[in-house]
Amino acid sequence: MAEKKHSSLIVLEILKKYSDEDHILSTKDILRILKNEYDITLERRAIYSNLEILRQAGYKISDISDNGKGYFLEERQFDKGEVLLLCNAIHASHFISQKQSKKLIDELLNTQSKYDAKEFTDAVYIPNPLKTANKELMYNVEIVSEAIRENKVLKFTYLKYNKDKKLEPRREEPYIVEPRYIVYQDSRAYMISTSPRHEGFTHYRLDKISNATVEQEKARKLKRNSEAYEYARNKLFMYSGEMELVSFRCHEYIMDQMIDLFGTDLSVISDGSEYFIINIKTSRQGALFLAQQFMEYIELLKPEDLREKFKENLKKAVRKYK
């Protein structure tokens, strides 16, 4: 039996789980739940005392004088809309495993009444098949954050999928880098890092990092302030490689997609009634992939050698279908 001296906390849990504006509890309802679920028997006046204790602690509880029916918790740690937004974002995030997603979503839904929680589970009942199989994500977020905070080197194994759709190491020797930032791009979480072996940034997906450890070696001090999201945005689809200026002629039909990729500060030059030109600094492979993805509505203009490379790719693709 739960102790009666803790009954005010239990009454709070009952209000959190069973009450909202559409589900108002009477004193009789609270007494019944206390008895059935917690094996606690209280008098009515004890309920009134517990509710007053909770109000004095800062909880806003509507009562009969407000609604004419009974009691419900007016304010929660998160609003219903906030929780549903966060739950949907977690469910849709490919880099969070199914098990981790369920745990996070359950914890968020526990801040709401059981009726609002059911509303989410009824609406989102299909498992996300694109979620990662790597269960180390949360640990990776912590360990990379620690390395960044302490300005230390990180050692880890980097994974890839094999033909059996199983994650395996990309190479035998571990990767050793200087973590700088964590960013989110293309529904994935990335670690942006530097290395004494080469200039500039490199990036690694957090959901493909395994066996990560923070080393005692200190990371070098950055020579200049750099913006991680600027780097990530220019790395179209997070392809690596040297950056160069690329020009595209786009149909107005894909303006929304271009804004989604590059933001509202994208420089747009009108080219007739239906077309516009954009100039972006990105990797060659990323530029080719963008041209391929929207080939019906986009033309790669410059540089000329990259345009010729794309034309060759198109010819190879056509030959496959002959």
Secondary structure, 3 states (H helix, E strand, C coil): CCCHHHHHHHHHHHHHHHCECCECECHHHHHHHHHHHHCCCCCHHHHHHHHHHHHHCCCCEECHHHHCCCEEECCCCCCHHHHHHHHHHHHHCCCCCHHHHHHHHHHHHCCCCHHHHHHHHHHCCCCCCCCCCCCCHHHHHHHHHHHHHHCEEEEEEEEEECCCCCEEECCCCCEEEEEEEEEEECCEEEEEEEECCEEEEEEEEHHHEEEEEEEEEECCCCCCCCCHHHHHHHCHHHCCCCEEEEEEEEEHHHHHHHHHHHCCCCCEEECCCCEEEEEEEEEHHHHHHHHHHCCCCEEEEECHHHHHHHHHHHHHHHHHCC
